[in-house]
Amino acid sequence: MSIKSIDPKSLAIPQLHQYLLGGVGPRPICFASTIDANGVPNLAPFSFFNVFSANPPIVVFSPARSGRTGATKNTYDNCLAVPEVVINMVTFDMVQQMSLASSPYPKEVNEFEKAGFTALQSDIIQPPRVKESPYQMECKVIEIKPLGDGGGAGNLIICEVVKLHIDERLIDEKNHIDPFEIDLVSRMGGNFYCRANGDSLFEIPKPITSIGVGIDALPDSIRLSEKLTGNDLGQLGQLEGIPTMEEYSDSETLGEEELFSAVKSLLANNLTHEALCLLLKNL
């Protein structure tokens, strides 16, 4: 691996912008619905966005100034005039319409109409919701923090969620949002997007209450093996203890190629204890 080290101040803003967005992703998309002082709606997507708190429920997005002109976005101006916003999550079924809504239309143009979205009246705030989005958050703007006044400068819009609207089909038997059902879309660098569905989704159990032994606790024969990747070792290190000889003595005796093929298969199926037993028996 050959690393190129760069001082951000040495780059032109467009190049720095491309490096940042190309390397930091996928980024969730805030499809923000706002209104101006005259009640004219605006709808625009922003990928400088995330959730930052559950108590209180806080989301933050950043409509950056134009890199070409330094002008602020209509969404930013609207949030100053009417500090309310609906954040509509973007799914694969609506991504082309969302992209159309991102066009630099004049302020008086209604992107709901241009992009063919259906406006729904919100329950608590004034800006309308996007009916086509299965997950909508009505928000009050509690703070706006400009990060600069030049082209490309962000403007943090800190919002408190005051009402959630969730399509019931997204909620599974555990009362969680089913990631396969919601079918979210996120932004990468340039013109690229990412679809969070199918084979792109995978699970890693969270070590919330358990404490893994760590890679450093694995025997050298395993820890230093060239056949195991960092991910393999990280998964093995999440076990809470090293199996005893009594536990792994009944494991199969395998040749090297067969051994690592079996271990990879076990790890892929989250049978981590069995994989480590097999390695301890054979290495």
N, C-alpha and C positions, 0 to 999 in steps of 0.2 A: 504494500500500500504506500503510495506516494502522496503526501499531504501538501496542499497548497495553502499557505498561511497568508491571510489578507487583512490589512488595516482598512476597516470600513470607510474611513475618511479619505482613503486614496481612490475610491471608486466614484464614478458618476452615479447619481441617484437611480437612474433606470437600471444600471447594471447591478447595483446593490439590491434593488427591489427584486430583480430576477433571482439573484442568489438566495435571498431570504425566503421568497415564496417557493422556490424550487426545492429547498432543503427542509422547510418547516411545513409538513403536511402528512396526511391529509387534514384539511382544516374544515370544521363544520361551517355550514352556511346559515347566516342570519338573513332571512328574507323579511325585510323590515317594512311595515306599513305605517306611514305617518300622515299627518295632515298639516297644512299651513294655517296661518291666522284666518284665512278666508274659508277654511274647510275643504280646500282642494286636496285630494289624496295623492300620495306618492308611494310607489312600491319599488324597492331596490334591494339587491343582494350584497352582503358583505361577508368576507371570509376571515376577517380579523374578529373572531367571535368565540366566546365560550361561556360556560357556567362556572361561577366562582364561589357560591355559597348556597346552602340549603336552609340556613336559619340566621338571617332572613334569606329567602330565595333571590339570589342576585345573578344576573347575566350581564355581560359587558360586550359591546361591539364597538368597532372603530371605523367610521366613514372617513377615510383619509382624504386630504386635499389632493386635487388633481396634480399629477406629476408634471404635466405640461404647462398649466396656467397658474397653479397654486390656489385655484378657486375651491371653495367649500362645496360639499355635496348638498343637494336639496334635503336629504334626510337630516343632515346636521342642522341646517337652517330651520327645518320644521320642528326639530326637537327643542330648539331654543324658543321657538314661538309657542308651541303646544307640547309640553314635556310628557308626552305619552307615545307609546309605540307598541304595535303587535309584532312579535317575532314568530314567523311561520316557518316551520322546518321544511326543508326541501327533499322530496322523494324522487326516485328515478322517473316516475310517471309524469312529473311536472318540470323536469330539468330544462327542456328546450324552451318552454314558456318562460321560465325564470331567466334564462339567458337573454331572451328577447327583452324582458323588462329591464335588463341592465343597460340597454342602449341609452346614450346621452340625450334623451328627449328634453325639450324645453320644459321649464318649470310648470307651465299650465297644462301639460299633457297628462292624462290619467293613464298610468301604466296598467291598471286593472283592465281597462278597455283595450289598450294596445296589445297586451299579452294574452287576452282572452280569459282572465281569471274572474271568478265570481266574488263580489264583495259581500261579506256578512257583517251585520251590525254587532259590535262588541257589547258585552254585558256591562262593563264598568267604565271603560275609556272610550274616547271619541273615534280614533282611527279604526277602520274596518279590518276584519280578518279575511284571510284567503280560504274560501271554502274548500278548495282542492287540496290543501295541506291537511294531513290527518293529525297534526300536532301543532297547536297554536298557543302562544303565551301573551296574554294581555299584560302590559308592563307600564309602570310609572317611572319616568326618568328622575333619578334622585341626584345625579351629579353629571356634569359634562366637563371633561378635563382636556383642554388642548395640549398637544405634545410638541407643538412648534407652529410656525407660521409660513414655512416654505413649502414648495411642492413636495408631495409625498408624506407630509407630516400627518400623523394620526390625531384623532379626537376621540378619547375614550368616553363612551356614553354608558354610564352605569345605571342599570335599571333594576327595579324590584318587581318580581312577578306577582301580580295581584289576582290572576285567574288563569287556570289551565283549561284547555279544551283538547281532549284526546279521543280519537276514534276508538271505540270499545274493542274492535277487532285486534288492536295492537296489544291489548293487555292479556297476558297469559294466566295460567292457573295459579301462579305464584304472586299474582298482582304486580308483575314486572312488565316493562315494555319489551316485547318480543323483537329482537334485532332483525330477524328474518322477515317479519311482517312489516316493519316500518320502512325497510328498503331505502335507507338514507343515502344521500349523495353528498360528497365533500369535494373541496378544491385542492388541486395540486398546483404545480407551477405552470406558467404559460396558459395554453388552452386546455389543459388536461384536468379531468375530473376523476373521481374514484367512487365506485358503487359499493356500499357496504352490504353485500349480500352474497349468497352462495359460498363458494370456496374461499372467499376473502375473509369470512368470519371464522374465528377459532376461539377456543376457550383455554384459559389458564386459571386454575383455582387461585383465589387471592389469599395470601398468607396473613389473614387478619388476626386470627387467634393462635395459629401455629407458628413455630419458629424453626426454620429449616436448619439442618446441621451445617450447611454451607459446603461449597466446593472444596475448601481447604481441609475438610474432615474426611474426604474420600481417600481411599488408598492410592498411592502413587501410580500403581498399575492401571488404575481407572482414570485418575486425574490427569495423567500425562499421556494418555492414549491418543494417538493421532487419528484413530477411527471415530472418536467422539467429538462432536462440535461443542462450541460454547453453550448453545441452547440445550444440547443433551446433558451436559454437566450441570447447567443451571437447574434443569428439571430434577436431576438426581439429588442435587443439593437442597431441594425444597423438602425432602423427607425429614421427619422429625427425629429420626434415629437411624443408625447403621444396623441392618439386619444381623442377627447373631448367627454363628455357625450352625446352630440347631435349625434356624429358619431357612438357611440357604443350602443345607447339606443335601436336601432331596431334589434340588434343581438339576436339570439335564447337564450332561457333559457334551459340549459341542466343539466343533472345529472353529477356527477363527472367523472364516467368512460366514458360516452359518450362525455363529454367536452374535456377531454385530448386526446381521440382518434381523435376527429374532429380537435383539435389544431395541433396535430402531422401531420395529413393529409394536412392541410393548409400550414404548414411550409415546408413540403416536396415538395409542389408545388409552393414555393416562394410567397405565399399569406400571407405575414407577417403582413400586416396591418389588414387584416380580422382576423387572429389568435389572435392578441392582442386585438381587439375589443371584440372577443368572451370571452377572459379571463377577461377583465375588466367588462363585463356584469355579469359574473358568479362567480367571486371570490371577 
